[in-house]
Amino acid sequence: MTGNQTEIEAIVLSPEQRQRLAQRSSLGIVQVLIAQASLAMLTILLSAWWGGTYAAVSALVGAGAYFIPNAIFAVRLLLGLVGGANANAMSFFWGEAFKLGTAIAILGVAAWQFHEWLVWPVLLFGLIGVLKGYVVLLALGKLP
């Protein structure tokens, strides 16, 4: 190598190391989904108690806007881990783009179709609740 360039060696994992890494990653993905679903239920129940049916449905829409595309992407990641596929930065990028685009589409459809009864502060409460599922696991030290 010349100048400031350094040679980087690829890390080679044994089949047992790959399997342990895949199991640990799968556990983390499932834990995050469970935490997000739990926070979604909590925000929906709190919204129903505080604001009634429209508030509960608004929180459901907000939570679902992120949870549904995230769950689809998580299942895709889990299938890749189970199938032994190698990680690819571009597939992760496209998965994140899918999540963002789908969340925006769900929120757009909700604003367009349900604007008469949608309770926006509660919708945002549901959305933020799901987004913070990972933070709850971090705070509790429950990540694998």
N, C-alpha and C positions, 0 to 999 in steps of 0.2 A: 504494500500500500504506500501511497505517496502523501506527503503533507500531513494534514490533520485527520486523514481517513484512518480508521481502525477496522480491523477485521472482526466481524461478529459471527460467532459460531451458533448454529442452530442447536436448541436443546432437544435431545432425543429421550423420550420417555419409554419405559418398559411397558408392556401390556398391562401389568398390575398397576403401575403408576397412572396410566391413562384411565383405567377402570375406577380407581379411587378418586381421581380428579373429576371424572364424569359423575360419579355418585354424589360427591360433595357439591358440585355445581347444580345437579338436579334437585338436591335437597334445598339449596338456597333459593332456587327459582320457585319451588313449591311453597316454601315458607313466605316468600314475598307475596305470592298470590293469596295465600291464606290471610296474611296481615292486611292486605288491601281489601279483601272481601269482608273481613271483620270490621274494618273501619268504615266501609261502605254501609254495612248493616247498622253500625252505631250512628252514623250521620243520618240515615233514613229514619231510624227509630226516634232519634232526638228531634228531627224535623217534624215527624208526625205528632209527637207529643207537644211540641212548641207551636206548630203552625197548622196542623190538620192535614187533610188529604192532599191538597195542592202542593203544600210544602214538601210532603213526603215523596210525592211523585217527581217534583222538581229535583230533590236530592238524589233520587234514583236515576234520573236522566243525567245529572252531573257526574255521579259516580260511574254510571255505565259508559259515559263518553270516554273515559280513560280506561276503565277496567276491561271492557270487552276487547278493544284492540290489543291491550297489553296481554290479556289471557291468550289470545290467538297467537301473538308473537311468542309467548312463553311456551305454548304447546309446540310450536315450530322448533324452538330451541331444544326442548326436551326430546323431540323426535330425532333431532340431529345428534344429541348426546347418546341416546340409546342406540342409534344406528351406527355410531362410531365415526360420523363425518368430521372432517377437520374444520376447525374454526376458520371463518373467512370474514375479513373486515368489511367487505362490500355487502355481504349478506346481512351482517349486523346493521350496517348503515341503511340498507333498504328496509329492514324490519322496523328501525326507528322512524324512518320516513313514513312507512305504512301506519304506524301508531299515531303519529302526529296528524297525518292527513285524515285518517279515519275519525280521530277525536274532533278535529275541526268540522268535518262533515256532519257528525252526529249533533254537535252543538249548533251548527247552521240549520239543520233540518228542524231541531227543537225550537229554535228561535223563529223560524218561518211558520211552522205548523201549530205550535202551542203558545204563541205569544200572548194570547188572551188570558191565560191562567198561570203561565210559568212564573215562578217566584225566583228571580235572578240571584239574590243573595244566598238563598238556600241551595240553588243549583251550584253556585261556586263553592259553597260549604261541602257539598257532596264530592265535587271534583277535587278540591284540595285535600279532603279526607283520604281519598284513594291515593293521591299523589304522595302522601306522607306515610304510607304503609312501610316503606323501606326505612324511613327515619325512626319509626317505632321499634323496628327490629334492631337497628343500630343502638338506640338508647337502652334497650333491654339486654343487649349483648347476645342476641339469639341467632346471629348469622353464623353459618358454619365456617 
